[in-house]
């Protein structure tokens, strides 16, 4: 069955020395220290090691062929967002990354689609880059779950979402800069616990602030199956009911009314949870997304979904139809 993996990450093989160029900051650099591998260095400190499949499009095509998944939607690694940087410098970095992804799509149009990155810390620059990437043919954009610890529901970000709706660009929300990260570094907790909470934080902010209510045509997809949002949606609803003076202050619409209004990817690593999510948000709103090529990703590209007792129609929706609807609209 044809598959589109809508959640994958890709970097250029070589990155400029942005810290030297801009004169400050912990911008990512790549040190190719051994054949087929590189260290990502953040401000001169080791961040993680990546393999060739993080930058080589042909290697990736070969790996995906094993799982009958000919198409990948690529986006940058969230650590590259650099919302902490000076706005114009972040725009420069974003344009470099976006031009690289556009080139990958141009070189391999049968195998790649791409999501852009934008300088979320500056509304005007972010919208300028949205307009540019629309001209380049991008179907959407990837953004972080917060912007320098500001929630996505803050008024300053609304014009960015409004521009995405106006430009018919899909939005993929990926967790990063996890809240409380400094207090839970042991056991990889920022990635295991912090990331799901971050995604729920971003989604709840959009729901309670009324962004989705005011922008009904905005197409939003949440990474990692929505993180902890859907398993705790009952708690959000109960809070809305019992303390509307705290929760319903900006949007009178109950949070459960938005179930089925947004998409989520399938990266649960748990068929029981995925089945529950399908039941809650609907089979039309779940997209195959793996977080390839990282260890926490579904690196068998949906194999566990194939083994679930789902109808052919449901699998077709998850494997490719829902992603096309999210990216391209009805």
C-alpha positions as CSV (number, residue, x, y, z in Angstrom):
1,X,0.0,0.0,0.0
2,X,1.3,3.5,-0.9
3,X,2.7,5.4,2.0
4,X,3.6,9.0,2.7
5,X,5.6,9.7,5.8
6,X,4.7,13.2,6.8
7,X,7.0,13.6,9.8
8,X,10.7,13.2,8.9
9,X,13.7,15.4,9.4
10,X,16.5,16.4,7.0
11,X,19.6,18.7,7.2
12,X,22.1,19.9,4.6
13,X,25.3,17.9,4.7
14,X,27.2,21.0,5.4
15,X,26.2,24.0,7.4
16,X,27.7,27.5,7.4
17,X,29.4,28.7,10.6
18,X,26.5,30.9,11.6
19,X,28.0,31.7,15.0
20,X,31.0,33.3,13.3
21,X,28.8,34.9,10.6
22,X,26.5,36.6,13.2
23,X,29.1,37.0,15.9
24,X,27.2,35.2,18.7
25,X,25.0,32.3,19.7
26,X,24.8,28.5,20.0
27,X,24.0,27.8,16.3
28,X,24.3,24.2,15.3
29,X,27.5,23.2,13.4
30,X,28.2,19.7,11.9
31,X,31.5,18.0,12.5
32,X,31.9,15.1,10.1
33,X,34.2,13.1,12.4
34,X,33.9,9.6,10.7
35,X,32.6,8.2,7.5
36,X,28.9,8.4,7.2
37,X,28.4,10.2,10.6
38,X,28.5,13.7,11.9
39,X,28.3,15.3,15.3
40,X,25.8,18.1,15.8
41,X,27.6,20.7,17.9
42,X,25.6,23.4,19.8
43,X,27.8,26.3,20.7
44,X,30.8,24.0,20.6
45,X,29.1,21.4,22.9
46,X,28.1,17.9,21.6
47,X,24.4,17.7,21.0
48,X,23.9,14.4,19.1
49,X,25.4,12.2,16.5
50,X,23.6,11.8,13.2
51,X,24.0,9.4,10.4
52,X,24.2,9.8,6.6
53,X,20.4,9.2,6.4
54,X,19.9,12.6,8.1
55,X,21.3,14.4,5.1
56,X,21.6,12.1,2.1
57,X,18.3,12.0,0.1
58,X,19.3,8.9,-1.9
59,X,20.2,6.9,1.1
60,X,16.8,7.8,2.6
61,X,15.0,6.7,-0.6
62,X,16.7,3.3,-0.4
63,X,15.8,2.8,3.2
64,X,12.2,3.8,2.7
65,X,11.9,1.4,-0.2
66,X,12.1,-1.5,2.2
67,X,8.8,-0.3,3.7
68,X,7.0,0.6,0.5
69,X,7.0,4.3,1.4
70,X,8.1,6.2,-1.7
71,X,7.3,9.7,-0.4
72,X,8.7,11.6,2.6
73,X,7.7,15.0,3.9
74,X,10.9,16.5,5.2
75,X,11.4,19.3,7.7
76,X,14.4,20.7,9.6
77,X,15.4,19.4,13.0
78,X,13.6,21.5,15.6
79,X,16.9,22.5,17.3
80,X,17.5,24.5,14.1
81,X,14.5,26.8,14.7
82,X,16.7,29.3,16.6
83,X,13.9,31.5,17.8
84,X,16.3,32.8,20.4
85,X,18.4,34.5,17.7
86,X,18.1,38.0,16.5
87,X,15.1,38.1,14.1
88,X,17.0,38.9,10.9
89,X,19.7,36.3,11.7
90,X,17.0,33.7,12.2
91,X,15.4,34.7,8.9
92,X,18.8,34.3,7.2
93,X,19.1,30.8,8.7
94,X,15.5,29.9,7.8
95,X,16.0,31.0,4.2
96,X,19.1,28.9,4.0
97,X,17.4,25.8,5.3
98,X,14.2,26.4,3.2
99,X,16.2,26.9,0.0
100,X,18.0,23.6,0.7
101,X,14.7,21.7,1.2
102,X,13.3,23.3,-2.0
103,X,16.3,22.0,-3.8
104,X,15.8,18.5,-2.5
105,X,12.2,18.6,-3.7
106,X,13.2,19.9,-7.1
107,X,15.9,17.1,-7.5
108,X,13.6,14.3,-6.3
109,X,10.0,15.4,-7.0
110,X,8.7,11.8,-6.9
111,X,10.0,11.2,-3.4
112,X,10.0,14.4,-1.4
113,X,7.7,17.2,-0.2
114,X,8.9,19.7,2.3
115,X,7.8,21.9,5.2
116,X,9.5,25.2,5.7
117,X,10.8,26.9,8.9
118,X,10.2,30.6,9.8
119,X,11.4,33.2,12.4
120,X,8.5,32.9,14.7
121,X,10.0,35.6,17.1
122,X,9.2,38.3,14.5
123,X,5.7,38.4,13.0
124,X,6.6,40.6,10.0
125,X,9.6,38.5,9.1
126,X,7.8,35.3,9.6
127,X,5.0,36.3,7.3
128,X,7.5,37.6,4.7
129,X,9.1,34.1,4.7
130,X,5.7,32.4,4.5
131,X,5.0,34.4,1.3
132,X,8.3,33.5,-0.1
133,X,8.1,29.7,0.6
134,X,4.5,29.7,-0.9
135,X,6.1,31.0,-4.1
136,X,8.7,28.2,-3.9
137,X,5.9,25.6,-3.8
138,X,6.0,24.6,-0.1
139,X,2.6,23.2,1.0
140,X,3.2,24.1,4.7
141,X,5.4,25.0,7.6
142,X,6.8,23.4,10.7
143,X,6.8,25.5,13.9
144,X,7.9,24.8,17.5
145,X,5.5,24.2,20.4
146,X,6.5,27.5,22.0
147,X,8.5,30.6,21.0
148,X,11.0,31.5,23.7
149,X,8.5,30.0,26.2
150,X,5.6,32.1,25.0
151,X,2.5,30.0,24.2
152,X,1.3,29.8,20.6
153,X,-2.0,31.3,21.6
154,X,-0.5,34.7,22.4
155,X,-1.9,37.5,20.3
156,X,1.4,38.3,18.7
157,X,1.4,35.0,16.9
158,X,-2.2,35.2,15.5
159,X,-1.2,37.1,12.4
160,X,1.2,34.3,11.5
161,X,-1.5,31.7,11.7
162,X,-3.9,34.0,9.9
163,X,-1.3,34.3,7.1
164,X,-1.0,30.5,6.9
165,X,-4.8,30.2,6.4
166,X,-4.8,33.0,3.8
167,X,-1.8,31.4,2.0
168,X,-3.4,27.9,2.2
169,X,-0.3,26.6,4.1
170,X,-0.6,23.6,6.4
171,X,1.0,23.9,9.9
172,X,2.9,21.2,11.7
173,X,3.6,21.7,15.4
174,X,6.6,20.0,16.8
175,X,7.7,20.1,20.4
176,X,11.0,21.7,21.3
177,X,12.6,23.7,24.2
178,X,10.7,21.5,26.6
179,X,9.3,23.2,29.7
180,X,11.1,22.1,32.8
181,X,13.9,20.6,30.8
182,X,16.7,21.8,33.1
183,X,15.0,20.0,36.0
184,X,14.7,16.6,34.5
185,X,17.7,15.8,32.4
186,X,18.3,12.3,33.8
187,X,16.8,9.3,32.1
188,X,16.2,11.2,28.8
189,X,13.0,12.7,30.5
190,X,12.9,15.8,28.4
191,X,12.3,13.6,25.3
192,X,10.2,10.9,27.0
193,X,8.0,13.1,29.2
194,X,8.7,16.7,28.2
195,X,7.9,16.4,24.5
196,X,4.4,14.9,24.9
197,X,3.6,17.6,27.5
198,X,5.0,20.4,25.2
199,X,2.7,19.3,22.3
200,X,-0.3,19.3,24.6
201,X,0.7,22.7,25.9
202,X,0.8,24.1,22.3
203,X,-2.5,22.5,21.3
204,X,-4.4,23.5,24.4
205,X,-3.1,27.1,24.0
206,X,-4.5,27.2,20.5
207,X,-7.8,25.7,21.6
208,X,-8.4,27.9,24.7
209,X,-7.2,31.1,23.0
210,X,-9.6,30.7,20.1
211,X,-7.1,30.5,17.3
212,X,-8.9,27.5,15.7
213,X,-12.3,29.1,16.3
214,X,-11.2,32.3,14.5
215,X,-9.4,30.5,11.7
216,X,-11.7,27.6,10.8
217,X,-9.8,26.8,7.6
218,X,-6.4,26.6,9.3
219,X,-5.0,23.0,8.8
220,X,-2.9,22.1,11.9
221,X,-1.2,18.7,12.6
222,X,0.3,17.8,15.9
223,X,3.5,15.7,16.2
224,X,3.8,12.5,18.1
225,X,0.0,11.8,17.9
226,X,-0.8,15.0,19.8
227,X,1.5,14.1,22.7
228,X,-0.4,14.0,25.9
229,X,-3.3,16.1,24.6
230,X,-5.7,13.4,23.6
231,X,-5.2,11.1,26.6
232,X,-6.0,14.1,28.8
233,X,-8.7,15.7,26.8
234,X,-11.2,14.7,29.4
235,X,-9.3,16.7,32.0
236,X,-9.2,19.7,29.8
237,X,-12.9,19.5,29.3
238,X,-13.6,19.0,33.0
239,X,-11.5,22.1,33.8
240,X,-13.4,24.0,31.2
241,X,-16.7,22.9,32.8
242,X,-15.8,23.4,36.5
243,X,-13.7,26.6,36.3
244,X,-14.8,28.5,33.2
245,X,-13.6,31.7,35.1
246,X,-10.0,30.4,34.6
247,X,-10.3,28.3,31.4
248,X,-13.1,29.8,29.2
249,X,-11.9,33.4,29.4
250,X,-10.9,33.8,25.7
251,X,-13.0,31.2,24.0
252,X,-16.5,29.9,25.1
253,X,-16.3,26.8,22.9
254,X,-15.6,23.5,24.8
255,X,-12.2,21.9,23.9
256,X,-13.8,18.6,22.9
257,X,-15.7,20.4,20.2
258,X,-12.4,20.7,18.3
259,X,-11.8,16.9,18.2
260,X,-11.7,16.1,14.5
261,X,-10.7,19.7,13.6
262,X,-6.9,19.0,13.7
263,X,-4.7,16.2,12.5
264,X,-2.2,14.1,14.4
265,X,0.6,11.9,13.3
266,X,0.8,8.2,14.1
267,X,4.0,8.1,16.2
268,X,2.6,6.4,19.3
269,X,4.7,3.2,19.4
270,X,1.6,1.6,20.8
271,X,-1.3,0.1,18.8
272,X,-3.7,0.4,21.7
273,X,-3.1,4.1,22.0
274,X,-3.3,4.6,18.3
275,X,-6.7,2.8,18.2
276,X,-7.9,5.1,21.0
277,X,-6.7,8.2,19.1
278,X,-8.4,7.0,15.9
279,X,-11.6,6.6,17.9
280,X,-11.3,10.1,19.5
281,X,-10.2,12.3,16.5
282,X,-11.5,10.1,13.7
283,X,-9.8,8.0,11.1
284,X,-9.7,11.0,8.7
285,X,-7.3,12.9,11.0
286,X,-4.5,10.5,11.6
287,X,-1.5,10.6,9.3
288,X,1.5,8.3,9.0
289,X,4.4,10.1,10.7
290,X,7.5,8.5,12.0
291,X,10.1,11.1,13.2
292,X,12.6,9.3,11.0
293,X,15.6,9.0,11.2
294,X,15.9,9.4,15.0
295,X,15.9,6.6,17.6
296,X,12.6,7.6,19.1
297,X,11.0,7.4,15.7
298,X,8.9,4.6,14.2
299,X,11.8,3.4,12.1
300,X,9.8,0.5,10.6
301,X,7.6,3.1,8.8
302,X,4.2,2.1,9.9
303,X,4.7,-1.7,10.2
304,X,2.8,-1.8,13.5
305,X,-0.1,-0.1,11.8
306,X,-0.1,-2.8,9.1
307,X,-0.4,-5.4,11.9
308,X,-3.4,-3.8,13.5
309,X,-6.9,-5.0,12.7
310,X,-7.8,-2.0,10.6
311,X,-9.8,-2.0,7.4
312,X,-8.1,-1.4,4.1
313,X,-9.9,1.9,3.8
314,X,-8.7,3.1,7.2
315,X,-5.1,2.1,6.4
316,X,-5.2,3.9,3.1
317,X,-6.4,7.1,4.9
318,X,-3.6,6.9,7.5
319,X,-0.9,5.9,5.0
320,X,-1.4,8.6,2.4
321,X,-4.9,10.1,1.9
322,X,-5.1,12.1,5.2
323,X,-1.7,13.6,4.7
324,X,-2.6,14.8,1.2
325,X,-5.8,16.4,2.6
326,X,-3.9,18.1,5.4
327,X,-1.1,19.4,3.2
328,X,-3.2,20.3,0.1
329,X,-6.7,20.8,1.4
330,X,-9.9,19.1,0.2
